Amino acid sequence: MNPVITAATSADIAELRQLYYAVYGPHYPVALGTDPAEMARLMEDPHSLWLVGRCAGTGALTASAAIHGEPGSRIGRLEGIAVHPGHRSGGLAAALTEALCAGMLDTGRLDSVYATVRTVSSGPQRVVARNGFRPLGILPNAVDLRSRESLALYARHSAGVLDRRIPVTEVPAPLLPLLRTAEAALGIRYRGVRAAGPLPEPAPRGAAERLEMIEAPAFVRRRFRERFPCAEGWFYPLHTPNVLLTPEDGRFEVYAYLNRAGGYASLLTAHPVPAAAAAYLEPVTRALARAGAGYVEALVPLAHQEALSAFLSQGFVAGALYPAMRADGDGFHDYAVLSRSSERIDFRGVAVEPPLQPYLDCYTSAWASTHLPTSPEVAS
């Protein structure tokens, strides 16, 4: 029997919280399924779409999913896919996902939608793949749900968007294998892209060690808006900074989003320019790790060689590539997702579908090249 799919309303909040508890237990770190006020705001957001599925016979709420958008951005996030354990294997997740994409992508409201998919089983990967999403990479140790879990990054683009990518001619050498993996997986091309020069030497250990971290979300947001009145100095969809890190002399400020419940953080940008803090990513990462972020990620334009090299030289590894992520005039810029984990990465329990496997292989090779000693180093 086909489910009845409707837009979520505030009258559904109590049932939705029960659904997310039944699916994820008490450790779900997303406000979408736990915070009534945030849930109500998302339901009323004109840039987002939240759908629920109900049993045609009983009217019971059995499934939920949303695409979360934001003003000024043409990218959305598929999130909160949940199907009650008693109603799985009936195609509910796929039906909701297709209805959401029809409402947000097929209508031209968005250029692309991404999803971060759990890898504890292959089911979530199959759901998004059946609905036109393609794998972009792996996010190791990306979230803490009782224990550390790695996520897979998938995305679906509107028709013609991938054909309007702005080409790059040079990237740091460690990124070339990821570009080749994306070429094979997505059918896109990086013709003529060559390796840039050697990575810079990281800052000496001890540099800018004394960092203050300000956890005052409202203050950080106000200061961030003062520093970046326009969106030109940063691009990180659906993330708003809630912490600020700065050395005692205040010569730079790093803005980040810290999710304590999920145990992760995203580096958004720095003032006066991102390059001001590029040499101090090591102490910044350690400060966030002490605050509970076992996973720290950054989203960097593929055309920004200096920024990419700075992250790569300080232990970050590129695990995913998001082509045509940001619109710029008539074209689109590609972005790389780089990350570091302060906790042990263990892929033994990861379920990987065949389309995702090349990205996992690429990441493990890049991680080994970054963090394992070479033969001469072992000999010495």
Secondary structure, 3 states (H helix, E strand, C coil): CCCEEEECCHHHHHHHHHHHHHHHHHHCCCHHHCCHHHHHHHHHCCCCEEEEEECCCCCCEEEEEEEECCCCCCEEEEEEEEECHHHCCCCHHHHHHHHHHHHHCCCCCCCEEEEEEECCCCHHHHHHHHCCCEEEEEEEEEEECCCEEEEEEEEEECCCCHHHECCCCEECHHHHHHHHHHHHHHCCCCCCCEECCCCCCCCCCCCCCCEEEECCHHHHHHHHHHHCCCHHHCCCCCCCCCEEEEECCCCCEEEEEEECCCCEEEEEEEECCHHHHHHHHHHHHHHHHHCCCCEEEEEEECCCHHHHHHHHHCCCEEEEEEEEEEEECCEEEEEEEEEEECCCCCCCCCCCCCCCHHHHHHHHHHHHHHHCCCHHHHHC
